Amino acid sequence: MIYLDNAATSFPKPEPVYRASESFIRTQLANPGRGTHSLAQASAAAIERTRRLLAKLLGVSEPRRIAFNSGATAGLNTVLHGLLQAGDAVWISALEHNAVCRPLHVCQRRGVQVAQLPHDPLGRVLPGVLQQRLADLRPEARPRLLVVNQASNVSGLAQPLGDIAALAARYQVPLLIDTAQAAGCLPLGFNPSEVPCCIVLTGHKGLFGLPGCGALYVHPALRIRPLLQGGTGAHSGVPAMPEELPAGLEAGTLNVPGIHALGEGLRWLFGEGLEKVHKHEQALLLELLDGLARIPRVRVLGREDAGGAPLVSLQLEGMAACELAALLDSLGIAARAGLHCAPDAHRLLGSYPHGSLRLSLSALNKIEEVRTAVGALEEIASSL
Ligand SMILES: Cc1ncc(COP(=O)(O)O)c(C=O)c1O
């Protein structure tokens, strides 16, 4: 099987993730923070090791401001429901995932106003226009939150995050960043300690952890009301959730094996070198885009060139995306068709309601796999 659905979840994982996970589950898996015995301490050490690695990835000086959760969906819901109140305005990019749009649909019914950030036809935020809009508003009339998907899971387009973050800092408007498709593939491009921001991570894509595990960074200037209340292993006699992080956003037993595996994925990434991984993924992406450009009936959605996240959405004239995905699957190539949980992105790119076929790469894909997939698409297209 040639697996080109890494934007859904990366597969396979690097070998050390499998090996270390099995050994950890067999020998050290206890409940961190819920006892002082040595196994609980070993599990707690694994959690803190992953926290430090995530802090290194983001360039965050205080690892304790990173709380673990079940993934990007949990992080986005936590911030949207835990920050916004009736009367607040939130400005979002045109390429948001349903993990942003659906919680905001609920927030809207509770009196939150949602508007789109200014953008170009591909959905790229226009920092100059945004700057003008923020400058034109009195501070109290500015939005309570900006939300930006660092890289689109439909087109791969990367937002000018450094410029947006600089505006968030200048006008002191909190910024929520969804790094689901970017983490491990693209640098953040700004220093999180200088921007009032929340950064959402999911562990199972470019970071090579397992599904159901992610994390949320919260800048010290921001206070997020927790979605969940429960045991944290400390101060158990106090009725309220602790204020301090990470405990304040970590109610209940953590996904210890998931967090440990995420740590192994991060260790592998740092061992390989983020720069090297990025270069390899971009080489694969270029090969894919060049190959697709040679197929007359193929239309690539929402990107002008390589760069951004290593994924491509396409439509093949004369064949529905879901039929194309089924055909590829029968040839041993895994790809995902549909709306990719991002209907607004497809509306913008003209591919709603049928969606597109998405081919998404990982650091573990090989150039020959990309060539085989392009060859298969060429053959399918020429048979139409
Ligand atoms: C851009 C984006 N945001 C959020 C999510 C949700 O991530 P998770 O399912 O890990 O919570 C995804 C998952 O595909 C995504 O691509």
The ligand as an SDF file (V2000), in Angstrom:
LIG
                    3D

 16 16  0  0  0  0  0  0  0  0999 V2000
   -6.6660   21.8500   10.1260 C   0  0  0  0  0  0  0  0  0  0  0  0
   -7.1900   20.8480   11.1010 C   0  0  0  0  0  0  0  0  0  0  0  0
   -7.6470   21.2760   12.2890 N   0  0  0  0  0  0  0  0  0  0  0  0
   -8.1220   20.4110   13.2020 C   0  0  0  0  0  0  0  0  0  0  0  0
   -8.1400   19.0620   12.9720 C   0  0  0  0  0  0  0  0  0  0  0  0
   -8.6620   18.1320   14.0230 C   0  0  0  0  0  0  0  0  0  0  0  0
   -7.6320   17.3550   14.5530 O   0  0  0  0  0  0  0  0  0  0  0  0
   -7.9460   16.1380   15.5290 P   0  0  0  0  0  0  0  0  0  0  0  0
   -8.8840   15.2220   14.7730 O   0  0  0  0  0  0  0  0  0  0  0  0
   -6.6410   15.5130   15.7740 O   0  0  0  0  0  0  0  0  0  0  0  0
   -8.6050   16.6800   16.7310 O   0  0  0  0  0  0  0  0  0  0  0  0
   -7.6680   18.5650   11.7520 C   0  0  0  0  0  0  0  0  0  0  0  0
   -7.7020   17.1150   11.4660 C   0  0  0  0  0  0  0  0  0  0  0  0
   -7.6690   16.6540   10.3640 O   0  0  0  0  0  0  0  0  0  0  0  0
   -7.1750   19.4840   10.7920 C   0  0  0  0  0  0  0  0  0  0  0  0
   -6.7130   19.0770    9.6020 O   0  0  0  0  0  0  0  0  0  0  0  0
  1  2  1  0
  2  3  1  0
  2 15  2  0
  3  4  2  0
  4  5  1  0
  5  6  1  0
  5 12  2  0
  6  7  1  0
  7  8  1  0
  8  9  2  0
  8 10  1  0
  8 11  1  0
 12 13  1  0
 12 15  1  0
 13 14  2  0
 15 16  1  0
M  END
$$$$
